[in-house]
């Protein structure tokens, strides 16, 4: 009976570790993508892009630290960063889409937050990529929390 409980716990720990590992992969891809867009492609980030970067860069480090050993409290300190970053990404997408009037746009100098610099497949923009990354991280963290604290 004891070995059965141990096997169940090992399976749960492996699943939890995998979820956080995927969060780390998503954060690293987002960091590398943002650096690629700015440093290789020469696209200057706007103010809202910088805010999104402020919240994704630490997530890449925090998820890596939480993996060794697996920290079951990782949701406590990463979910707020992901949700705030997601909020900036959604706001940026609304600015891109023209739903936010110019008077409420934070980009008054330098690079415009409303200027579309890149569209993949005719509809995927940089803020949409950010929304997708943050949404996936948030979903994985919520699954992790549900499995860790049933």
ChimeraX attribute file (.defattr): number of C-alpha atoms within 10 A of each C-alpha:
attribute: neighborCount
match mode: 1-to-1
recipient: residues
	/A:1	5
	/A:2	6
	/A:3	8
	/A:4	9
	/A:5	10
	/A:6	11
	/A:7	11
	/A:8	11
	/A:9	12
	/A:10	12
	/A:11	12
	/A:12	15
	/A:13	16
	/A:14	12
	/A:15	15
	/A:16	23
	/A:17	20
	/A:18	16
	/A:19	20
	/A:20	24
	/A:21	18
	/A:22	17
	/A:23	24
	/A:24	22
	/A:25	16
	/A:26	20
	/A:27	27
	/A:28	20
	/A:29	14
	/A:30	21
	/A:31	17
	/A:32	13
	/A:33	16
	/A:34	22
	/A:35	16
	/A:36	13
	/A:37	16
	/A:38	13
	/A:39	11
	/A:40	10
	/A:41	9
	/A:42	10
	/A:43	15
	/A:44	15
	/A:45	19
	/A:46	18
	/A:47	19
	/A:48	22
	/A:49	19
	/A:50	14
	/A:51	16
	/A:52	24
	/A:53	21
	/A:54	13
	/A:55	21
	/A:56	27
	/A:57	17
	/A:58	16
	/A:59	24
	/A:60	20
	/A:61	13
	/A:62	16
	/A:63	24
	/A:64	18
	/A:65	14
	/A:66	19
	/A:67	18
	/A:68	9
	/A:69	9
	/A:70	18
	/A:71	14
	/A:72	17
	/A:73	12
	/A:74	18
	/A:75	20
	/A:76	11
	/A:77	12
	/A:78	21
	/A:79	19
	/A:80	13
	/A:81	21
	/A:82	25
	/A:83	16
	/A:84	16
	/A:85	25
	/A:86	24
	/A:87	15
	/A:88	22
	/A:89	26
	/A:90	17
	/A:91	18
	/A:92	28
	/A:93	23
	/A:94	16
	/A:95	22
	/A:96	19
	/A:97	12
	/A:98	11
	/A:99	10
	/A:100	15
	/A:101	9
	/A:102	13
	/A:103	8
	/A:104	9
	/A:105	16
	/A:106	15
	/A:107	15
	/A:108	12
	/A:109	9
	/A:110	10
	/A:111	13
	/A:112	19
	/A:113	23
	/A:114	19
	/A:115	11
	/A:116	12
	/A:117	13
	/A:118	14
	/A:119	11
	/A:120	9
	/A:121	7
	/A:122	7
	/A:123	9
	/A:124	11
	/A:125	17
	/A:126	22
	/A:127	25
	/A:128	18
	/A:129	16
	/A:130	25
	/A:131	22
	/A:132	17
	/A:133	22
	/A:134	28
	/A:135	16
	/A:136	17
	/A:137	26
	/A:138	21
	/A:139	15
	/A:140	21
	/A:141	23
	/A:142	15
	/A:143	14
	/A:144	23
	/A:145	17
	/A:146	10
	/A:147	13
	/A:148	14
	/A:149	8
	/A:150	6
